[in-house]
Structures are given as structure tokens and as C-alpha cells.
Amino acid sequence: MTEFELFKNGVKLMALYQLTLEQMDLMKGSKIYSQKIKQKMNYLEKDIESLIRNPMKNLDHTDEQMMNTIQNKIEMILDLPLEELIKIESGNE
């Protein structure tokens, strides 16, 4: 795997963790929610973030629009009703 491929996969991983953590916040107060699991996820996210921090920082400075677009897509996914989430095509079908 090239350094750029590793970086792209790292950005995707960070986006997935952000989605997961934000969704966990919405589950607070339910039987499913676990503060212990959320803390573990936070620690793991920070560890992964530290590995890709410099490439992320460089990308943020060189392509702020792309970083904003990624953040907007994360928020869009979080706001989708379940029915719409199911309809998203993977592109592999």
C-alpha cells in the first residue's frame, strides 16, 4: 500500500469513527449506550489520529474545501432517515 493510499484509508477511518462517536452520543440513556465503550473508541480514534495527523494537517492546509466536504458528508449521513440510508447505492452493484 502506498503512503497516499494509507492516508486515504486513514481519512475514511477517521470519518467512520466520527460518525460512530456522534451516533453513540445520540444513544445516551438507552440500554445500548456504554460510556466505557465510547471511551475506548475515543482512545482508539486519538491513536489513529496521531498516526495520520501530519498528512491530515497538510491536506487541511492544501485542500480546506475537501476537508469541509468530508465533514458535510459526515453530517449528511448522520441526518439521513433509516429509509434513505438503505437506499444509498454502493456503486459496486
N, C-alpha and C positions, 0 to 999 in steps of 0.2 A: 504494500500500500504506500503510495507516495505521501509526502508531507501535506500536500494540498488535499488529497482525499481524506487523510486523517483529520485535517482541520474541518472539512465539510461535514464529516460524520460527527465530529465533536460539537459543531454548532447545532446540528439536528438533535443530538443527545441533550444538550443544554435546553433546547426548546421543549423537548419532551418532559424533562424534569420540571421546567417552569410550569407547563400545563398540569402535570401531576400534582405539584405542590399547591397550585391555586385551586385545583379541584378538591384536594384534601381539605382546604380551608372551608369550602362550601359544605363539606360533610361533617363539620364540627357539631358535636351534640348528638350525632347518630351512633348506633351500635358499631358501625363500620369504622368510624374515626378512631385513630390511635395516635396520641401525641408522641409515643415512643417511636412508632414507625415514621412519622413525619420528621422527627429529629434525625433519625438515621438517614432519611432521604436528603435532608438539608446538608448533613455532613458529607454524604457522597457527592452531592451536587457541587459543594465547595471544593472537594478534592479534584473532581473532573475539571471544574472551572480553573483551578490553579494550573493544570496542565496545558490548557489552551488559552490562558489569559493573554499572553503576548500576541499570538496570532489574532485573537479577538480584538485586542486593542488596536492593532494595526489595521484590521478591517474596518473597525468603527471609525477610525480617522480617515481612511481612504474611501469608504463607501457607507456613509452615515444613512443614506437613503435605503440601502439594502437592509441594514440593521433595523431601521424603523419599519420596513415592510415585514420583516420576520416577526417583530413584536405585534404589529397589527394583525397578522395571520394567526398568531397565538391567541390573541383576544377574540378574533372572529370564531375560532374553533370553540373556545370556551363559551361563547354566547349562542352557539348553534343548538337548536332543539334536537332531541334524540332522533326524530324522524329525518331531519336534514343531514345529520351526521351519517346516518345509514346510507343516504343517497350519494355521498361523495364517492366518486369513482377512483380506483387506484391507478388507473392508467395501464394496468397490466392485463386487463380483461379483454 
